Amino acid sequence: MAFARPPLSLKGRALRLLSQREHSRAELERKLATHEEVPGTLAQALDELQAKGFISEARVVESVIHRRASKLGTARVQQELLAKGLSSEAMAETLEQLRSTELERAREVWSRKFGEPSSDPKERARQMRFLLSRGFASEVVRKVTSP
């Protein structure tokens, strides 16, 4: 005979999500809103978790940068951070650091994918579109793909 587990509390659900990866407060609110039975209990649970340091915008920014910066340009990383509902103040310094290393990161992504510059204009355009779709700035893309 199987025993049914009691349903998880909002705080329990939030902790389960946080144990898998860093989440911003806005992400947790979006994911847990359907489980809130009494209005205000979700905000209270998230306030408690934030006060104890389980929810941290700085850690979310670090996590995204660590996972995505080696493959994406600054524009795409910024887009992902904004989608997580982070404040621009939390991202400002990190994005500035990413802009300073964008050329090196673009060269690395380009060399992994293509390896050598193309003399064919169609192929060069394809390489440029690839880097632009990854969120690298157009002037950086021109520098990387120019022969």
Number of C-alpha atoms within 10 A of each C-alpha: 3 4 5 6 6 6 8 11 13 21 17 12 16 23 16 12 16 15 11 8 9 21 23 20 22 14 16 22 16 9 13 16 14 8 12 14 10 7 9 9 13 21 16 13 16 21 15 14 17 15 11 10 9 17 22 16 20 14 14 21 23 13 15 16 21 10 11 14 17 15 18 22 26 25 18 19 23 23 11 16 21 13 11 19 14 20 11 12 8 14 18 11 10 16 17 12 11 19 15 11 13 22 18 13 21 26 18 15 18 21 13 10 12 10 11 11 15 16 10 8 9 10 12 17 12 12 20 21 15 16 25 20 14 18 21 25 19 13 9 19 22 14 12 20 18 11 10
